[in-house]
Amino acid sequence: MGISIALTATSMIGAALLPETASQGQRELQRYFDVTAESSLPAWWMTSLLLAAALAHASAGFITRLGRLRGAWCWVLGAAGFAVLSANEHALLAQRLETLGAALAAVTGFPRPVLAAAVAAGLLMATALALLAYRERRRTRWLLAAGAILLAGSTAAGALTQNLVAGGATGFAGAGSVLADNAGWLGRAAGALLLAAAAMSTMSVTRSREGVRVCHRRAGPRAIVTASVPAADPREEGVPA
């Protein structure tokens, strides 16, 4: 979270200090730290955070499946959703699909088919997260709820701010727009971290003489060892037994 805060502060300071007569090199440097710019350092960091959330949810689904518990598909669905969000952050899939959406609308006559598919996928993902929050422990439940609210709320607020700026709304230009963009970016970063932490909180990792044991915290005695990595033999490392 410290890196996210530092990137947000750098982005805001850069936008505030950049003079109107800045050179091309100065503008390129400021753009490199701008949270709204494509292929910037904050964009790469957000891509990594969402990918980490996807990997954490995939691991939780794997452990849940090995523990023969219900809800593994919810974790896997969440992992797929965060992987798509990570790809969108990196490649701006939403903007690139607008052309495809216009072509599909012309053929099918259905207005904005890509948006409709995205809304349906979002509702399905929200349902999966709600089921997980219902089934998991209290700590996981609160992490899921807080992460989902932050991620979805910040994304929606960012889109609303962009529409207001495009419409010329008073108070959403200049410093107001910069502040809203950076606050929204930081909220999404915090949401991704909380969702990754929610998935990791379901796992219990213990080390013993037999190796590293990983199991789901709700599995109990029936799944004491769900994944095992053998411990290194000291003799293989040249250490006397």
Order of alpha helices (4+ residues) and beta strands (2+ residues): alpha-alpha-alpha-alpha-alpha-alpha-alpha-alpha-beta-beta-beta
